[in-house]
Amino acid sequence: MAAARSGRHYHLSLACPTAKGAARWWDVTVSLIVGHNGEVTRILSTSRDITEARFANEKVRASEERFRSLVTATAAIVWSTSGTGKFDVEQAGWAGFTGQLFASMKYFGWLEAVHPDDRDQTTTSWNAAIASGVMYETEHRLRRADGQFRARSKRAPISTSRAASNGPTANYAGSSFLATGSRT
């Protein structure tokens, strides 16, 4: 209220019990109402119960934290791309395995870490999966940070409806893991 009396608009979120004592979260806005003479004639305060939205956001945050922990703990390289297959954001697992910096893996630069003999097959498999909405699955040799190539299997679920509705703005997540019994 002091902020409003001093001429400032004020917004806050706070926990406050209801008349029955139940803890609820509130989104509160305090505004001035100025009369014709320029003087503050009233203060308007509105509040909205945001308890359910706050709890939903906390559940999402906890779920994201569990997912990040799983990604960190796994031996697989977890990656995400735009719907076209571009690396648009940093890929920590990919960088850790290949040694590529984001500037070099960005967009389709990640293909530089794929063995030259496997690049065409890798892009053909990706494009076919996007076009048909089937699971993207491929195996290729991937260059490690030490320069050695290792066979890796890659998988990413492709949703036909997501691909059709969002086109190239869709995002996909997948994993790359050690291929067993394969070429090196």
N, C-alpha and C positions, 0 to 999 in steps of 0.2 A: 504494500500500500504506500510505503514511503516513496518508492520509485515513481508511482503514479502521481502522487501529490507534488513531486518535484518536476512534473512535466514529462516524464518518460513512460513509454509503453513498456509493460513488463510481462514476461512469460516464464513459467516454471512448471516442472513436474515434481510431484511430491506424494509421499505416502501419508495417508490420514485415515483414521478409523471412521466408519459410518456411525450413525446414531446408535446402532445395535452393537457397535464395537468391532465389526469385521474390518480387517485391514484392506484398504482399497488404494489404488494409485489414481491420481488426478492430474489432468492437464489443465492448468489455470492461466488465464490471460486477464490482465488488468489494464484497462484503457481509460483515458480521460474523455469526458464529454464537455466540450467547450461551448459556452453560450455566445449570443450575438455580440456581446461586449468583449469577447476574448478571454473572459474569466472561466475558470473551471467551475462548472455547475454541478457535475456529478462524476462519480467514478463507476465505471462499468466493470464488473468482474464476472467472467464466465468460467465454468469448470465442466470438464467432461471426464467421465470415468474411463480410464484407459487400462484398467487392471488386466482384462483378458488379452489385449494387444501386447502389453508388457510381458506377461507370462509366455505368450506365443513367441515373442522375440527372444526371450531367455532360452526357450526350448530349441530354437533354431541355432542360437549361438553355441549351446552345449553340443548339439548335433554336429555343427561345423568343427568344433574343437575335437570331438571324438574322431571325425573323419581325418582331420589333419594329423592326429596322433597315429592313426592306422597307416596313413600314407608314409609318415616318417618311419614307422616300424617295419614296413614291408621291404622285401628285397626287390620288389618290382619297381620299375620306373613308372610313375603315374604322371600322365601328361594330359593337357587339354588343348584343343584347337578351335578355331572358328569353323564354321560349316564348310569352308573351302579347304581346310587342312593347314591353314597358316598358324604358326605360333605367334599369337598376338600379345601374350604376357610371358613373363619369365617362367621357366620350367626348371625348378631346383633339382629334381631327380635326373632329368635329362642332362643338365649342366654338370652334375656330379659324376655321371657315368662317362659322358663324352668329352668333358672338359670345354665344351663350347660356351662362350660367353653369349649373353642374350643378343647382342648386336650381330653375332654370326649365325645364330639359330633362328633369328627372327624371320617371320613370313615363311618361306620355304627353305631357308638356309639350313634347317635341321636335316634336310636330305643330304647335305655334304658329309654328315656322319654315317650315312648308310653306304655300304660298299658300292662302288660304281657299277658293278655287275647286277646289283639288286635294286637299283633306283627305279628303273622303268616298271618292274613288277610291283614295287611298293606303291608307286603313284597310280598304276592301273588298278590295283586292288582297292585303294582308297576311293578312287572315282567311281568304281563299280558299286561299292558298298553305299556310297552317297546316293547314286542314281537309283538303286534298287531297294534301299532301306534294309539291307541285310546286315548281319554282324560283320564288322571289318575284322578280318583275321589274315595275318600274313606272317611270314618268317623271312627275316633278312639278317645279314651280318651288319653289326653296328660297331663303329670304331670307338674303343675305349679312350680314356684320357691319355693312356700310355701309348696309343697308336695301334694297338693290337685289335683285331676284329673278333667279335664273338657273336655267335648265332643267337638271335633273340626272336621270340614270338611276340606278336602284338595283337591286341584285341580291343575293340571299342564297339559298344552297342550303337547302332544307327536306327533311329526311329523314322519310319517313312512319313508319318504324320508331322513330326517335328521338322523333318527336312523339307517337306512340301509346304508347310505353313510359314516357315521362317526362312527358307532358302539359305543363302550364304550367311545370314546373320545368326543361324543356329550355332550352338557350341557343343562340342563333343569331348568326352573324357575317356581315356583308355589307359591301358597298361602295357608295358613291355617287360617280359620276363625271360630268364635264361631258357633257351630251347635245349631240351635234353636229347642226347643221341644224334646231334646234328653237326654239320660242318662248322669249323671255326674260322 
